[in-house]
Amino acid sequence: MLRENATSVLVWAALMALLAATVGVSFLHLGSWNTVLNLGIAVAKTALILWFYMHFRRTRPLVRLAGAAAPLWLAILFGLALSDYFTR
């Protein structure tokens, strides 16, 4: 039980550090790199939440495959929508 609590506290601290990084990046004037950095930080936060709080590491491989397929299909959706937008 103590190990789980320590892990939860460490993950929470990492999420708070990533939150501070998001706020810090928003004050920097990096042009379009602000969006790229904030999206990278958001992906890291999402990975921490999935892996530790949603117990994604203890699931069956088929569930992991379905979880990995969701962002892939979302990327395909955005890619097709953007290709339609840019060709008009």
MODELLER restraints for C-alpha pairs under 7 A, 6 or more apart:
rsr = mdl.restraints
at = mdl.atoms
rsr.add(forms.Gaussian(group=physical.xy_distance, feature=features.Distance(at['CA:15:A'], at['CA:45:A']), mean=6.21, stdev=0.5))
rsr.add(forms.Gaussian(group=physical.xy_distance, feature=features.Distance(at['CA:18:A'], at['CA:41:A']), mean=6.48, stdev=0.5))
rsr.add(forms.Gaussian(group=physical.xy_distance, feature=features.Distance(at['CA:22:A'], at['CA:38:A']), mean=5.98, stdev=0.5))
rsr.add(forms.Gaussian(group=physical.xy_distance, feature=features.Distance(at['CA:22:A'], at['CA:41:A']), mean=6.82, stdev=0.5))
rsr.add(forms.Gaussian(group=physical.xy_distance, feature=features.Distance(at['CA:25:A'], at['CA:34:A']), mean=6.48, stdev=0.5))
rsr.add(forms.Gaussian(group=physical.xy_distance, feature=features.Distance(at['CA:26:A'], at['CA:34:A']), mean=6.70, stdev=0.5))
rsr.add(forms.Gaussian(group=physical.xy_distance, feature=features.Distance(at['CA:50:A'], at['CA:56:A']), mean=5.65, stdev=0.5))
rsr.add(forms.Gaussian(group=physical.xy_distance, feature=features.Distance(at['CA:51:A'], at['CA:57:A']), mean=5.49, stdev=0.5))
